[in-house]
Amino acid sequence: MYVASVPNRNSPPAILLRQSFREQGKVRNRTLANLSHWPPQQVQALRRVLKGDYAGRPVLDSAFDITRSRPHGHVAAVLGTLRRLRLETVLDPQPSRHRNCAVALIASRILEPGSKLATSRALRDETCHSSLGETLESGSVNEDDLYAAMDWLIARQPRIEAQLARRHLQHGTLVLYDLSSTYFEGRHCPLARYGYSRDERHSNPQIVFGVLSSAEGCPVAVEVFEGNTGDPKTVAAQVAKLRQRFHLERIVLVGDRGMLTEKRIEEDLRPYQGLEWITALRTPQIQKLAAQGLVQLSLFDERDLAEVTHPDYPGERLIVCRNPLLAAERARKRRELLEAAEKKLKEIQAATQRKRQPVRSAEKISYLVGKALAASKVEKYFRWQITPEGLGWERQAERIQRDAALDGIYVLRTSVPQERLDRDQTVLAYKRLATVERAFRSLKSVDLEVRPIHHRLPDRVRAHVLIAMLAYSVEWHMRQALAPVLFDDQQRGEPRPSPVAPAVRSATATAKARSKRTADDWPVESFQDWLKDLATIVKNRVQPRLRSIPTFDVTTRPTPAQQHALKLLGVRL
């Protein structure tokens, strides 16, 4: 482009902004704008800019206004990953406003978790916090639109989960299942019930939700239950889902000992051909085996695990494991709890023997003792009685010794044959449940903040949890792609001396944690810090002072580190 001055006979020359181009081998010109009404100083400044002379920067700066900046890089990263995974097609093959709003809810859960009202405000052009609404072309969105999208989404949950299962689950694969709970605000939802609170919010009702995931920890399905539902009662619904909805004939279900109980195995798992399991025995069952001499420390003379069989578990394998570090930790914790409980008992004893207003009531003493021992959960280790002098107690040494002998010992039970999973592989498969625990941490507190829940309608609560699960699925894939620049250990699958021993960070992960740099000298940050870093890539709305020139957007140039992160994600701005 250049500025041309065209003579105009007796009138002042015409000042034209022109562009030269080549067409069929000939150089041609086109006029883009008539600048005859511009002041001469402004025309001269434009000439200098077009010639690459930026000495007149103050004139150029005064020619434009940045009217708005919208954080964009983290939006591009999340939406780019979501689209690379074809999650929009999983929700619905046909584009629609409901689908756009559902995608906005999923992306917002990663970018800026909040209420539906806050999310709707963040999507509007007037009150946006990022470029999400603009990128999705969602237009004017209010909270009613988002609630309608939730109702639309929950109706498609079975189909969505079936498609995710086809991607991540195959016949004969491991399927991880675990439960968590989260507290509820309000008391009008039928799903909100008082139950065992994993959040230790006993004053709030709660819901329980279970997540099915692949062996690598990628979530596939989620189901919400009433807050007072026991863990074992949720198993039958998951088995039906795996076999009837996902059509998986051969699977290995991995669940913890509080869920896959003896009764659930007999009623919900054993009747089905091709359905196998890996779980662990509960403490009374281990104590029974120890009393029969099946679990002994001599089993671990050569290795920290041993495989045994028992007539109470026909057709199953029992893998006895002992973790010395876990044994030392449990011994330390028991010792400290016993000492803390004895300290409280001594205080109660002193209260019964003091000269002024001593505690003499048997009911009052019993209440105080029960309160002191229940807090530390060591009442089973004490024998106490009310004497004429006040209170007397003693430790039950035999009980303490019996429990201490089992410190660090746990027993896995599985129906998977030896030729398919040996004992080492079985232990490692059970330990994969830690990936589901990591998902719950992300869902509930670290990233996605699914709690607290304020919805009243059961389907809205289910849709809220489904959105959080889908958001974690996107985040899980983002973490896999960004692993080289995260503190995550990329070499988790490396063989270790023993599957029972705690996992040891690889040398690469240790070096990253120490230097905060990769081997290629890229910065290493947490997932949330990378999102914040990418959010500094913004779209600037530029308004020229000359009103005849329309507004336009300019995206800030990414730093080399940001370009590297976007390349790892396979995303373009």
Stockholm file with secondary structure:
# STOCKHOLM 1.0

chainA/1-573         MYVASVPNRNSPPAILLRQSFREQGKVRNRTLANLSHWPPQQVQALRRVLKGDYAGRPVLDSAFDITRSRPHGHVAAVLGTLRRLRLETVLDPQPSRHRNCAVALIASRILEPGSKLATSRALRDETCHSSLGETLESGSVNEDDLYAAMDWLIARQPRIEAQLARRHLQHGTLVLYDLSSTYFEGRHCPLARYGYSRDERHSNPQIVFGVLSSAEGCPVAVEVFEGNTGDPKTVAAQVAKLRQRFHLERIVLVGDRGMLTEKRIEEDLRPYQGLEWITALRTPQIQKLAAQGLVQLSLFDERDLAEVTHPDYPGERLIVCRNPLLAAERARKRRELLEAAEKKLKEIQAATQRKRQPVRSAEKISYLVGKALAASKVEKYFRWQITPEGLGWERQAERIQRDAALDGIYVLRTSVPQERLDRDQTVLAYKRLATVERAFRSLKSVDLEVRPIHHRLPDRVRAHVLIAMLAYSVEWHMRQALAPVLFDDQQRGEPRPSPVAPAVRSATATAKARSKRTADDWPVESFQDWLKDLATIVKNRVQPRLRSIPTFDVTTRPTPAQQHALKLLGVRL
#=GR chainA/1-573 SS CEEEEEEETTEEEEEEEEEEEEETTEEEEEEEEECTTSCHHHHHHHHHHHTTCCTTHHHHHTTEEEEEEEECHHHHHHHHHHHHTTHHHHHCSSCCHHHHHHHHHHHHHHHSCCCHHHHHHHHSTTTCSSSHHHHHTCCSCCHHHHHHHHHHHHTTHHHHHHHHHHHHCCTTEEEEEEEEEEEBSCSCCTTCBCCCCTTCCTTSCEEEEEEEEETTSCEEEEEEEETTCCGGGGHHHHHHIIIIISCCSSEEEECCTTTSCHHHIIIIITTSTTEEEEEECCHHHHHHHHHTTSSCGGGGSSCSEEEECCTTSTTCEEEEEECHHHHHHHHHHHHHHHHHHHHHHHHHHHHHHCSSSCCCCHHHHHHHHHHHHHHHTCGGGEEEEEETTEEEEEECHHHHHHHHTTTTEEEEEECSCTTTSCHHHHHHHHHTHHHHHHHHHIIIIISSCCCSBCCCSHHHHHHHHHHHHHHHHHHHHHHHHHGGGSSSCTTTTSCCSCSSSCCCCCHHHHHHHHHSBCTTSCBCCCHHHHHHHHTTSEEEEEEESSTTSCCEEEECCCCHHHHHHHHHHTCCC
#=GC SS_cons         CEEEEEEETTEEEEEEEEEEEEETTEEEEEEEEECTTSCHHHHHHHHHHHTTCCTTHHHHHTTEEEEEEEECHHHHHHHHHHHHTTHHHHHCSSCCHHHHHHHHHHHHHHHSCCCHHHHHHHHSTTTCSSSHHHHHTCCSCCHHHHHHHHHHHHTTHHHHHHHHHHHHCCTTEEEEEEEEEEEBSCSCCTTCBCCCCTTCCTTSCEEEEEEEEETTSCEEEEEEEETTCCGGGGHHHHHHIIIIISCCSSEEEECCTTTSCHHHIIIIITTSTTEEEEEECCHHHHHHHHHTTSSCGGGGSSCSEEEECCTTSTTCEEEEEECHHHHHHHHHHHHHHHHHHHHHHHHHHHHHHCSSSCCCCHHHHHHHHHHHHHHHTCGGGEEEEEETTEEEEEECHHHHHHHHTTTTEEEEEECSCTTTSCHHHHHHHHHTHHHHHHHHHIIIIISSCCCSBCCCSHHHHHHHHHHHHHHHHHHHHHHHHHGGGSSSCTTTTSCCSCSSSCCCCCHHHHHHHHHSBCTTSCBCCCHHHHHHHHTTSEEEEEEESSTTSCCEEEECCCCHHHHHHHHHHTCCC
//
